[in-house]
C-alpha cells in the first residue's frame, strides 16, 4: 500500500507492519497489468502487487513551442522560473528521490559482506544505480511545495522512507530511510541547481548523501554527478551524467573515486563510468568500470591497466583511418544524440557488481518510468485516511496529470503555486517564520558540513499540525 501502521513506540515489530506488499521486478512478468483507481491485483499467496502501468499514457510534446518559454531563461536558475506542465512527468521531486531505493538489494549486500572492500564495492554500485532510473527520463519532476512530504514503506524490500521539502528558496529536499531490520540508515538533503544554457538544461547536484551500515559501524558519504538534458529546443532529447563522485568510508579511510565521463568525440564515452577504490594509504585496491545505464564491473588494477594498454594500441590503428572531414562533421553536430556504438567491453576476470532492471514493455508510453517509479504515486483505497495531508500522492496537479487531465492539471498547478505565494506573503506580513515538521538544520556528523537531519516521530502518525498546502 505504500504506508505502514506503526504504533507510537516506533518499534520494528511484525505487529507494526501488517500490510505486506511486493513489487514485481522480474522482466518475465513485466507484461502483467495491475488495476487502477484504488484496486490492487492480489496474487495467490495473498500479497498485493503494485500496479505495472499508469492510468493514462504520456501526452505528446511535439506541438509545444519550448523555445517560446526557454528563450527568457538563458543563464538563469530554473527553480525560480514558473515552467508549463508540458515539461513535467507525473511525480514530485520527492518521489524521484525515493527512486534511490530501487536497488536496495545492494545495501543489503553491503551489510552482509565481512570484507570492507566488498562493502565499498556494493556501496559504489548503489551510488551508481541511484541515477540509473534517470536514463531517458527527460520529463521534469514537479517542484515540491514547501512542507510537502512523501512516505514509502516496503516490507518486501525491507525499508521505510520519509522526505520533506524543507526550503523553497533555495529548493531543498531532505530525506531519511531506515532498514526494517535495523541494518542501515540512509539520509541526505538535495539541492539541485538547474540552469538553461541555450541547447541544454543542467542540474548541478548539491547536498550530501550518507549511508550508515549499523552492523559494521560504518558511514559512507558522497554527492551525485551533474545531470544534463540536451536538445531541449530541437532534435531528440537525450541525457548524460558527468562529473567525479567520491565515496568516502569514514570508518576505514577507504575511498571510491568514480568518474562519470562526458559524452566526448563520436559519443564513445557516453554513459561510461570508470574509477577505483583506494585504501587510506592511497593504494588502489580495485578498478570499477561500466555504464550507469547498463551495468558495473570491477577487476584488479593490473588486469585493467594491461587491458587498457592493449585497447590503446588498437585505437591508434583506428585513428589513422579517420579523416579530417569526419572530425569536422562530428564537431558540427556535437550536441546531437550520439549513436551508441557498443555496450560495456567486458574485461576477463571481472566481477559483476550491478545490472540495471528491465523496464516495462510499455515504459516509453509512461514517461520512461521503471517498474518501481510506476508504483510511487499509486493511491489505494483507504490510504488518504492514513497518509499525512501533505503527501505527494494527494497533490491534485500530479494526480490529474497522471490521469491524463492535462488542462485540469495545469490549472491546479497554477492554483497551488499561487496559494504558496499567498501563504509566504501572509507569513512575511505577520513576521512568522516557517518551521519544518520532520527535519531540522544541523551538521553532518561525518563531513562536518551543514545538513538537514531527521527529527523523528513521523511514523507515530500525529499529523494534526501539518500545514494546509493543497
TORBA-127727 format. One record per residue (C-alpha): residue in one letter; x, y, z. Coordinates in steps of 0.1 Angstrom, whole numbers, plus 5000, padded with zeros to 4 digits. Example, Ala and Ser with C-alpha at 12.3 -4.5 7.8 and 13.67 -1.06 7.14 Angstrom:
A512349555078
S513749895071
END
This chain:
X500050005000
X502950235004
X502250315040
X502650145073
X500750125106
X503250205133
X502250245169
X503550535190
X506650335202
X508250325167
X509549975173
X510349745144
X508049465154
X506049255130
X502849385145
X503749735132
X503849615096
X500749425088
X500349535052
X502849335030
X503549454995
X505549334966
X507049504935
X507449254906
X510849344891
X511149014872
X511349114835
X509548794825
X506548914845
X506649274834
X503749234809
X501249174837
X498949464842
X497649584876
X494449774884
X493850144889
X491650374910
X492450204943
X492149844931
X495249624935
X495749284920
X496049004946
X498448714940
X497648364950
X499848394982
X497748694993
X500448954987
X499449274970
X501349364939
X501849724928
X500449854896
X502549804864
X501150084843
X499850434847
X496150524843
X496750724811
X499650724785
X502151004782
X501051314763
X502851434732
X505151734735
X505651764697
X503252054692
X504652264721
X507052554715
X509752504740
X511752794728
X508953044735
X509452974772
X513152894775
X514453194755
X513753404785
X515653174808
X519153154794
X521753164822
X519153184849
X518352934877
X515252744866
X513952684901
X512853044902
X511053024868
X507452904866
X507552634839
X504552494820
X503352154828
X504352024794
X507851984808
X506851764837
X506351404845
X503651304870
X505951264900
X507151514926
X510951554931
X510451394965
X509251084947
X512151104923
X514551094953
X512850784966
X513950604934
X517450584951
X515850284969
X515050084937
X518349884940
X518249854978
X519549494975
X522949644970
X522749795005
X521749455018
X524749305001
X527049565017
X525549485051
X526249115046
X529849135035
X532649085061
X535349235038
X535349615038
X536549615002
X533449424991
X531249655012
X532749954994
X532149784960
X528449734969
X528050094981
X529750224949
X527250014928
X524450154949
X525650514943
X525650454905
X522350274905
X520750574922
X521050774890
X520250484866
X516450544867
X517050884851
X518050714818
X515850854791
X513751034817
X513651374800
X510551494819
X510951734848
X509551624882
X507251874899
X508852114922
X507752024957
X505752274976
X507152405009
X506152145036
X505351875010
X506151525022
X506451175008
X506550845026
X507050485014
X507250165034
X508249845015
X508249535037
X509249325007
X512349535002
X512949595039
X512949975042
X510750275050
X511350625037
X510250975045
X511151305028
X510151675032
X510551995012
X512352195039
X513152505019
X511552674989
X514252944980
X516652774976
X514752454970
X516052184994
X514651834998
X515551625029
X515151255031
X515650975057
X515350595052
X515950315075
X516049935072
X513149755088
X515749515103
X517749795118
X520649725095
X521150065078
X520250435078
X520250635045
X519751005046
X520651335030
X519551665016
X519451754979
X519552104963
X519652064925
X520652394909
X519152404874
X520452624846
X519552664810
X522452714785
X520652754752
X520652394739
X520752214772
X519452214808
X522052134835
X521252014870
X524152064894
X523751844925
X524351994959
X523951834992
X525551535010
X524251175008
X525050955038
X524750575042
X525350415076
X525850045079
X524949985115
X526249635119
X529749735107
X529650075124
X530550235091
X529450555074
X529850655037
X529250995022
X529051114986
X527351364962
X525651284929
X527151374894
X525851654873
X522951574850
X522351744817
X519451724792
X520451804756
X518451924726
X515752094746
X515052334717
X515152104687
X516051744680
X515851434701
X516251484738
X519051294754
X520551284789
X524051244803
X525651234837
X529151374842
X531551464870
X533651304897
X531851134926
X533951054957
X532550794981
X534350815015
X534250545042
X534750755073
X535450445094
X538350285074
X539550585054
X538950395021
X537750604992
X536050524959
X536550774931
X534150744902
X534450944870
X531150984851
X532551074817
X531051334794
X529951224760
X533151314742
X534051294705
X531951044685
X529950964716
X532450694726
X532350784763
X528550824765
X527250694799
X530650554808
X531750524844
X535350454854
X537050474888
X538850294915
X538850204952
X541850304973
X542750245009
X543750515034
X547350495022
X546150564986
X546950224973
X544550114946
X542649804956
X540449754925
X539149934894
X535449984887
X534150034851
X530850014832
X527950234823
X525450394846
X522650294821
X523649924820
X525949764845
X529049794867
X532049564869
X535249554890
X538649404884
X542149424899
X544349724888
X547049524870
X544549344848
X542749674840
X545949854830
X547049574808
X543749574790
X543749954785
X547249944771
X546149684745
X543049874738
X545050194732
X547450024708
X544349914688
X542850254690
X545950414674
X545450204643
X541750314641
X542650684644
X544650674612
X541550584592
X539550884605
X539551174580
X539551554588
X536151574572
X534751314596
X536151504626
X534751834613
X531351684607
X531251534642
X532151874658
X529452044638
X526851804653
X528351774687
X525151844705
X523151584686
X522351254702
X525451034696
X525050694683
X525850424709
X528350204691
X528749934717
X527949824752
X530449774781
X533649604770
X533949314794
X537449254808
X538048884815
X538148804852
X535949094862
X533149064888
X529649194882
X528649454908
X525249564894
X523049544864
X520049764856
X516549624859
X514549574827
X511849834822
X508149754815
X507549694778
X505250004777
X507750224795
X508050474766
X504350554769
X504850604806
X507450884807
X510150604806
X509350514842
X510850204857
X508549944874
X509550104907
X508750454895
X505350344882
X504250244917
X505350554935
X502250764930
X499750484935
X496950574957
X494950284970
X491650284988
X492050385024
X495450545021
X494150905023
X492950845059
X496450735069
X498850945049
X499951295060
X497851555044
X501051695028
X501951365010
X502751394972
X500051144964
X497451394974
X498651674951
X495851744926
X498051864898
X500251554897
X497151334902
X495351494872
X498451474850
X498851104858
X495151054848
X495651244815
X493651554825
X496251804813
X494152114813
X492952054849
X496451964860
X497852294846
X495152494864
X495752314896
X499552374893
X498952744889
X496452744919
X498952564942
X501752794932
X499653104939
X498452954972
X502152904982
X503053264972
X500053404992
X501053195023
X504553325020
X503353695018
X501053635048
X503953495069
X506053795059
X503254035069
X502853875103
X506653825107
X506053455112
X508953215104
X508352885086
X509052575107
X509852245092
X507951945106
X510151635103
X513651765097
X515952025113
X519052205102
X522252065117
X525751945109
X526551615091
X528451415118
X530851275093
X531651565069
X531151855093
X529152035066
X525652185070
X522951925065
X519251855072
X518751585098
X515651375105
X513951485138
X511951155141
X508351095150
X506851085116
X505650725118
X503850805151
X501350955127
X500451265146
X499651495116
X497451745135
X499852035130
X500651975093
X500252275071
X497452315045
X499352325012
X496952174987
END
